[in-house]
């Protein structure tokens, strides 16, 4: 029986893992190598080795409602896209509210995690830690949760850039970037068009002489601000849209999304168009990049071919001379250096984990990885769902399949990921957010049932179907049910609008003509749907009507 659990890392994944353990009656001890919680969102002016690092101006590209933990909504007056300082404040409030801080041992580094000699009988782990004074301690835990993230080890592939040793300027990885103050009046080349590379290019071009953004394969760029000014994830990350993505052919979905994006700014004209289709890779989220390209502040270039002194030569044959700074936004290597190799099952490019959580090759399911996941959504909500499942597996409330079945499932996932997405050694995993969340929710018993809601709570049915897939939906029923979930769901848009109410304006009542027009559109859409069903399946509607007639004796 699992009682004592070691949690490695006090970022959002570690915090929610501790809370999940406490809710299931276990005692977590969290080891955090730094002096504060927050993980990636803990800002330091100087990057610290083997820890995640962010820049001074960083604002999250996921809206607050979509990153909120399921029973602790972000404050209504906080902006929809929060600066890292506000995100850190939110995590502190979360930790204080659920009394998590007393379970954390700060400035304590985990050096090794190994199975105890009697692991085959007990499933226990030996954890070796080192405190700030260099003193080592050995602890024995019934289970271990790894929450150390995957943005701690910068990938700096200098061998792929011939002549870098001759470069006369300054070069560094985006992990070391804190601000653009050292780029005033300089020529800057940013290599890599991910979110970090795009952010750095946009920020530095305000003070630099010229910024060049080099990309190997291009990218689809979307805006954070969507129709009617709503956050893009609030608008499109809904169950209704998810159902459409499951029903329509992928080529149609790609065409629809690409057409919509190109209507805002033609990706070919802006030299952004990638080699892959929209759904093959997570898009870049940046509202300002197209404007900076249009104004000439950022110039898109092909991949770097070589570097000669202060000149950078690109694969299309063009050259930029007198370059002062090169920023490598070239991603991160992932590693869990404290884990034994025997606990790591490799599948393709990735560390093979059953449902991206459990190593499939262990005799006992007492080791889990939380937060090692990648989707076009917030890591916080996915990590919380993983932690809730992990805690129930640890205490025996949920069961895992056999090792053989888990390995088979992991290898199938790897093939599916490689088939549907662009993957590499640096980006080896990718999941569909709603599918993954619902899958884990089904394991726990908290997946919302649209059919049940339709017949028992129609108002909630409409909100769950048409509204954003917030984490609150997974607290409506089952283990961990939260009494505030219904209100949190119904007031989601109120919290979206609240920080925007900074100036009082007169609002007009909806006109009768406008209401009549909307009703007409609704009736037309409904009639079209009925006609479509009747044409495709003529017997469906008569059968349904027959079943609804009262039965006579």
N, C-alpha and C positions, 0 to 999 in steps of 0.2 A: 504494500500500500504506500503510495507516494504521500509524503508529508512535507519534507523540506526540499525546496526548489531553488536552485541557483539561477539567477537572471543576469546575463552578461550585457551590460549597457543600459544607461538610463535616459535614452532618447525616447521618442513617442512609442516606439515598439516595446521598449523595456517597461515603460510606465503602464501601458495597457496590459502587458503580460503579468506584471505584479498584481494589478487589480483583478484580473481574471483568476489568478491563483487564490487570492484572498476570498473571492466570492465562492470558490469551490472548497473552502475549508483548509487550504494548504498555506504553509508559511514560506514566503519568498524572501531571499536575500539577494539584493542587487549589487553587483560590483561595477562601479563606474570609475574609469581611469582619470577623468577630469574632476574639476571642483564644482560642477554644476550639472543639472539635468539639461535635456534639450537635444543632445546628439548633434545632428547636422545643423540645427537652428541656434546653436550656442555660438555666437559671434566672438571672435578674437581678432585683434589687430594684426597679430602675427600667427600664421598657420603653424599648428603643432604637429609633429611627425605622427603618422599612423592614426590621425583623427580627421574627421570630415571638416571641411572649411568652406565658408561662404564669404561673399563680398559685402561691403558696407551698405549698399543700396538695395540689396536683394529683396524683392517682393514675390511672394508665392504666386504661381500661375494657376492654382486651384482655388475656387471660391470657398469662403469660410463654411458655408452650409455643407459642402461636399467633403470637407476635411474634418468636420466635427465628430468627436467620439459619440457613440450612440445614445448615451444617457447624460451628456454634458455639452449642450449646444454652446457655440461661441457666443459671446455677448452680442446683443442686438445692435449696440452702437459701434461695434468694431467694423471697419471697412470690409467690403466683400473680398478684396484681394489685399492680404495683410503683409505689412513689412515684417521682416524676421523678428524684430523686437516685440511686436504684438503676438506673434506666434509663440515666442518664448514665454511671454506673460500668460498666455492661455495654458500652456503646459504646466506652469507653476501653479496656476489656480486649480487645474485638474489634480495635480499631485497633492496639493493641500486639502482639497475637498474630500478626496478619498483616502487621506492619511497615509500616503505612500512614502513620504520622505524618511520616516523612521526606519524603513526597510532597506535604505540605500547606504552603502559604504563607499564614500567618495574617495578619490585619489588612490584607488586600489585597482591595480592592473591584474587581469587574469593571464597567467603565463602558460598554464597547461590544464587540459581537461582529459582525464584518462579513466577507463573503466577500472573499478576496484577488482582485486583478485577474485572476489566471489561474485562478479557481475552476473554470471550465468544463473545464479540463484537469487540475487537481490536486485539486479538491474541498477545498482548504485554507481555514482561517479566520484572520482577524486579530483578536486579542484585546487590547484596551486595558485596562490595570489601573492602579490608584492605590494606593500604600501609605499607611501611617499618617502619613507626613510630607508627603503631598500630591504625591509624585513619580509621574509617569506613565511607564509602560513599554508597549511594543508587542511582542507575541509572535505567532508564527505556529505554528498547530497543524494537524495532519492531520484532527482531528475534535474535536467539542465535545459534552459531556454537560451539560445544564442540570439542576441538582438544588437549585434555590433555593426550592422549596416554594410553597405558596399560602395561608399564614397570616400574611403580612407586612403586608398593606395593609387595615386595618380599614374596614369599610363602616359609615359613620355617616350614615344618611339623614335628616338633620334636617328637610329640606323636607317629608317625609311626616308631620311632627308639628307642626301649626299651633300657634303660641304658645310654642314652645320658647324663643324669645328672651325671654319674660317669666318664665321659670322662676326662682324665687328660691333654689332649692337648688343642689346640685352634680349635674352629669351627666357621664358618661364612657362609653367603649366598654369591653367586657369585656377587650379587649386590654390595658387599663391596670390591670385589677384584680389585686391581689396578695394581699389578705386582707380580713377583715371588721372590722378594728379601727376603721375610721372610721365604722362603721355602728351602733355601740353605742347603743341606746335610740332609734333613728331609724325613721322610716317609709321603706321602700324599695320602689321599683317596678322590677322587672326586665322588660325588653321582649325577648321571644324565648325559646322553649321548647326550644332545642337542648340539646346536652350541656353547653355552657358556661353557658347561662342557668339550667339546672336545678341545676347544681353550685353556682353563685353564690347562687341562691335558698335552697338547703338550708343552705349554710354561713353565710350572713348572718342567717338567721332564728334562729340560736342566740343572737345578741346583739342583734338589732334589736327594736324595739317591734312591728313588723309588716312582713311582706314580701308583696308582691303580684306574681304572675307573670303577665304579659300575653302572650297568644298569639293570633295571627291565625287559625290553622287547627287548633290542637290537636296532639296527638302520641300515638303508641302508646309506652308506657313499659314496658321490660322490666327484669328483675333480672339482676345479675351472678352471683348465687348461684342455681344451678339445683337440680334434683332431686338428692338425696343430698349436697348441699353442693358439687357440682362447679361449676367455672366454666361459664357458659352456653355459651361457644363450644366448650369441650371436649365438652360434652354433645351439641350440635346441629350443629356445623359438621363433619359427617362425609360421606363419599361415599354412604353408604346414604341419609341424609336428602336429599342432593343428587339422587340418582336418583329419589327419591319426588317431589321438586319438579319434575322433568322429566316425570314420568309423569302426575301428577294435574293436573286443571284448576286454573287459578290461583284461581278463585272458591272452590273447595273448600279450597285451601291457606290462603287469607285467612280463611275461616270457621273453620278448625281453630285457627289461631294466635290470632285475635281471641277465640275462645271460651275458649281456655286462659288468655289474659291477663285477660279479664274475670272468670274464676273466681277469680283472685287478688285483683283489685280492679276493680270495675265502672267502666270508663272514663267512662261516661255519668254515673254517680253522683258521680264525682270531678271532673267538668267537664273531663276530659282528652280525651274522644273526638274524634278528628280527622275532617276531611272526607274524607280519603283512606283507602284500604284498607291493610292491614299491609305488603304487599310493594311498595307504590308509593313508599315512602320509608324511609330508614334510621331505625330507631326510636331513641328516647332511652334511654340506659342509666343507670338511677339507682335504687338499692335504697331510698333514704331518702325520695324525694319523696312517694310515697303516704302514708307515715307523717306527714310534715310537713303534708300537706294534711288528713289525718284529725285531727291535733292542733290544726289552725287556725293553725299557725305560718306556713304559706304559703297564700295565697288565690289561686285561679286566676281571672283576669279575661280579658275579651275584648280585642280590639285597642284601642290608645289612639286616641281621636278627636281630642282637643286638650288643650292644657296652658294653664291660666290661673293665672299667678302660682305659688302653691304647691299648686294643685289640679290633679289629673289626671282628665280626663273620658274614660270608656270608651264604646265603640260601643253598648253595651247601655243607655246612659243613666245608669249609676251613676257616682259621683264619689268619689274619695279626696282628702281635704283634708289640708293641712299635710304634704305629701310633702317629705322632706329630700334624698333621693338617687334618681336615675334611672340605671339601668345598661342600656346598649344592647348586648344580646347578639345583634347583627344581622348576624353573619357577616363575610365577608371578600371583597374584590375580588382577583382574581388578575391577575398581570401578569408579563411578562418584559421589563422596560424596556430591557435591554441588547441585545435581539435586533432585527435589522432587520425592518421591516414586510414585506419581500419574502419572509421565511421563515415568515410566519404565514398559515395558511390557515384562515379562519373558516367554521364549519359550524353554522348555527343559533346557539344561545347560546354555543357553546363554541369553543375553539381546536381546530381539526380536526387530529388526529394519527392516523396509521395505527397501529392497535392501541394507541392512546393513548400512542405513543412517538415516531414519526417524522413530521416534516412531509411531506406527500405531494406537494409541489410543487417540490422541489429537484432539481437535476440530478444531484447525488451524495448518497447517504445518509450524510453525515458529520456531521449534527446530530441529536441525540436529546434528548428530555425524559424524565427518570426521576422517578417519584414523583408525577406529576400525575394522580392516580387517586383514585376514591372508591368504597369498598365497605364492607360490614359485616364488616370484618376489618382486620388490621394493615397499615399502609402498608409496613412494613419488608420483609415477605416478598414483597409484590407488586413493590416496587422492586428487590429482589434478582433476581427472575425477569426483570424488564425489563432490568436491567443485564447479566445473563448473555446475553440475546438480543442486546442492543446490541453487546456486545463481539465476538460472532461475526459480526454483520453487518459491523462495522468491518473485521475481518480477512479477510472474504471467505468464511467458513465457512458463512454463511447468506445467502440472497439475498432481496431484496424484489421484489414485483411491479412492473409499470410504473407510472409516475405516474398515468396514467388509471385503472388498476385500483385503485390506492390511494385516489384521490379518490372513486371510486365506493363503495369499502368504507367510507370515513369518513362519507360522506353517509348510507349505509344504517345505520351505527351510530347516527348522530344521530337518525334517524327511529325506530329501535328504542328508544333511550333515552327519547325524548319520548313514545313510545307506552306504555312500561311503567312509567315513573317520573315523579314530580313534579320537574320541572326548572325552573330559572330562571337569570337572569344570574349569580347567586351560586353556585348549585349546578348547573352545566351538565352534569355527567358522573356516571355511576353504572354500575357493572358488578357482575355476579354473581361472587363471589370464586372459587369452584371452577371455573366455566366459563372465566373469564379466565386463571387460573393454568394450567389444562390446555391452553388454546389456545397460550399462549406456550411451555409445556413441549414441546408438539408441534413447534413451530418449532425448538427446540433439539435435540430428540431425547431428552428426559428424562422424558416423561410415563409414569407407571407404568401397566402393562397389567394390569387385573384378571384377564383371561382367562389370560394367561401365568403370573401368580402362582398362580392356582388350580391349574394343572397342574404347576407346578415348585416352588412354595414355599407350601404351603397355610397354614402358620402366619402368614406375612407377608401372604397374601391376606386373612385374617380381620382382621388389624390395620389394613390399608389400607382395607378396606371399612367396618368398624364403628368404627374409631378416628377421632380428629380428623384433619382434613386439615392436618397440619403440613408445614412446608417440607422436612423431612428426606425425605419421600416422593420429592422431586424430585432426590435424590442417590443413589438406588438403582442407577441405570444411566446409560449414555450419557456425553456430555462433562461433565467435572466430577464424575464418580462419586466418592463419599466412602466409604471403608471403614467409617466409624463410623455410617453411616445406619441400618443394620438395628438396631444396638443402641440408637440414639437413639429409634427408633420403638417398640421393644419396652419401653423403660424410661420412656416418656412419663408414664404414670400414677404411677410411682415418684417422679418429680420433682414432680408435682402434690401428692402426699401428704407429701413430705419436710418442707416447712416447717410442716406441721400436727402433726408428731410431737413435740409439746412436753411431753407427759405420757404416761407409760407406762400402758397399760391391758391387762387380761386379755382375750384374744380366745377365743371358743368355736369349736370345730370345727363345720362345717356338719352338721346332722342328716341321717340317712338319709331321713327323711320329707320334709325340705325338698328334698333332691337329687332324690328321686323325683317330687315335685310339679313341679319345674322341667323334668325330663325329659318328664313328661306334657304340659306346656304346649308344649314344643318339638315333640313328636310331633303334637299336635293342630294346631299352626300349619303344620307341614309337610304334614300330610294335607289341611288346608284349601287350601293353595297348589296341591297336586296336583289336587284336585277342581276348583278354579277354572280351572286351565289346561285340564283335560279338558273341562269344560263349554264353555269359550270356543273351544277348538281341539281337537276330539276326536281328530285324527290325530297330534298332536304327540308324545304319550307313546309310542304304539305304534311310531312311526317312530324315536324315540330308542332304544327298547329293541332294535329290529331292527338298528340300526347298531352296538349294543354287542355283539351276538352274534358269536362267533368265526366267521370265514369258512372254509368247507370247500372243499377242492379239487374 
